[in-house]
């Protein structure tokens, strides 16, 4: 009799161990698929803006010497990883940074769900809703840009705030971290500041059971202090170089950027310039697949938590949910401000449903939670089915490491460097190109004016004199003077015939020798390398 009673618990433990081991194996497989998808994702022009500073910040200052139309934390993060892992290629280090941001995002979502509810099911729904979100499985979450980087910090900022407020007495350390994380998110991408106002106002209003003076000391003070700490570098830039800083962060996006796209709308079919176009684009991000399921779950859980009988944790949890919901709604509304609209602008609100689901499940009575569990399970199954095919592409990419995008870029860079060495042009001058990752990955110098790829160059004709004086930029009309002062050893084109036409005109007019290089190629085209003429080489020697 006793042996049979002993065997039953042992069998139960073994069964639980098998379940845990299976979940870990599936989790590692999913992360491997995510890593493969990131590394296998085709090169994007946006990466020409965000990755080059990682190789150039030793000798050039952001904003003063390098055009960079975003807040600086993303550039510093890419630089830090590149410095910490010097054996990785330039793009490989940047793409790895995006993968690490994904780990922080998924881990943060899981931690918030578990910390608030103690339920493995709730802890899993947040990460699953994010890793299967349509927009995050595209350029927004795969390319080495600043589009994904603010999301884990914003989620943790709101998560720490929610966890602190859900407890009877808010924790000073958690609220301090909430302020730091929200400021860091805004330092990664300026639009992430949209999460701040609702939290700032909410600090004065909740928890309602605390006297206002206590609320000031135990809620407002730590969040404000954390916010100041996280934003200190931004304050420093704004205080020491306000003209440069705001010209790049605000002046560009409200002036030349808009003017360029208004003049070139035909080059981008379906460009969202009007309010109606932005609304349609936002719906294509929010009302599809896993994101729509997560939104449905958040609304359903909120409804059940409001209608159910209150428990001891309901009041503080629902107060925190109100602040988080207001913060996410603010981010959603402000996503419509930039013109034109792009899908990545509408990704920020995706961090809201995981936190709201967790807070609502914490607030609802036990019988309501039992009722919602099947809906959570079915929704998660549908999310997995929706996202699995695209994640599976990442596993397929890992089967061929030599075909991953960073590996292809490194081979292209090696070929570029070998070609210049064979022509005795290495060290003879910069490489002029609007695709700066190729020469930078090869260790070749470039013109700082083109460090942002096409982004500064293409808006030069639409930039007024005052702003041009604050930008390290060169437009089509500036090429003769720039190249006359510092002749290029080579000119790399082939990836944008319209924008690169003045480069090729200069090369032909100055007897550069054309080499077609189909082995250097990406989704935009194949390289055309123009080498300085023998006479020019002799002058350099």
C-alpha positions, 0 to 999 in steps of 0.5 A: 500500500505504501509503495503504491502511494509513493509511486504516484507522487513520483510519477507525477513529478516525472510527468511535470519534469517532462512537461518542463523539459518539453517547454524548455526545448520548444522555447529554445527552438523558438529562440533559435528560429528568431535568431535565424530569422534576424540573421537571415533577414535581407539587408535594409536601407534603414540599416545604413543610418543606424549601423555606421556610427558603431564603426565611426564614433571613435573619430567622429562626433554624433550630430556634429560630424555624422548626420543622425536623425534620431536620439543617441542611445541606439547608436551607443548601444550598437557601438557598445556591442561592436566594441565588446565583440570585436571578432563579429562583423559590423552588421553581425554585431548590430543584428545580435543587438536586436536579438538581445533586445528581443530576449529582453522584450520576451523575458520582460513580458514573461516576468511581468505576467508571472510576477503579477499573477503567478500563472504560467499561462498568463506569463506565456501569453505576453511573449507569445503575442509579441514573437508572433506579431506580424509587424515585429516579424518584418523589418520592424523587428528584424533589421538593425535599426532603432524600431525594436530597441525601445520596446523592451525598455518601455515594456519594463518601465510600464511593467515595473510601474504596474508591479509596484502599484499592484502591491499594497505599498508601492516599492521605491526601487521598482518605481525608480526602475520604471522611470529609468526604463521609460527614459531609456526607451525615449533615448532609443527612439524619441516617439517612445516619450509617448508612454511618459505623460500618462505615467507622470500624471498617474503618479499623482493620482494612484494609488488612491488609498495613499494620502497625497503627501505619501504619494508624492514621496513614495510614487512621484519622487522615485519615478521622477528621479528614475526618469531624470537618471535615464534621461541625463545624456539627453539633457546634456545634449539639449543643454550643450548643443541644442541647435545640433540636437533639435535640428536632427531630432525635430527639424529633420522630421518636420521639414526636409523629411516631409518635403522629400516624401511629398515630392517623391510619393510616387516612388513608394506606392501606398505611402501613408501621407494622409490621415486616411492612409495612416489609419489604414496602415495602423489597422494593418498593424493592429488588427491582424493575427496575433496582435488582434488576438492579444487585443481581444484578450486584453479587452475580454480580461478587463471586462471580466475584471470590472464585472467580477466581484472585487478581491483584495488585489482588484483596486490597485491592479485596476488602477495600474491598468488604467494608467497603463491603458492610458499610456498605450492609448497615448502612444497609439494616438501619437503614432499618427503624428509623423508624416509619412506613416510607416508600419514601425510607427505603430509597433509601440502599442503592442507592449500594452496587451501583455501587461493589461492581461496580467493586471486584469487576471490579477484583479479578477476573482478566481472563478472568472480566471478559471473561465478565461483560461480556455480562451487564453489557451485557444488564443495562444494556440492560434498565435502559434499557428499564425507565427510558426511559418515565418519563424520556421524560415529562421530555422531554415536559414540557420541550416546555411550559415554562409548564406546569412546576411552578415556573412554575405556582407562580410564576403562582399566587404572582403572582395571590395577590399581585395579589389582596391588592394589589387588596384593599389587604391587602398589608403588612396582615399575614401570610398564614395557610396550611399551604401556605407556598410560595404566599405565600413565592413571592409575597414575602408574609409568613407565620407562622413557626409554619406555615413547615413547612406541616402537619408541625408543626401536625398533630402539636401535639395529640400533642406533650407540654408539654416538647417544645412548649416547644422547638418554634416551632409552633401547633396547631388550639387555638392559632389564636385566640390566635395570630391575635388577637395578629397578625391575618392579612391573608388565610387560604389554604386548599383543600388539606387540608380536615381540617387546614384546617378550624380556619382556615376556622372562624376565617375565618367567625367573623371575617367574612373574605370567601371567594374561590374561586381555581381558578387556584391549584391543585396535586395536593391541591386548589384555593385558597380565599382568605379576605380580611380584612373591610372593618372589619378593613382599616379598623382596619389602616389 
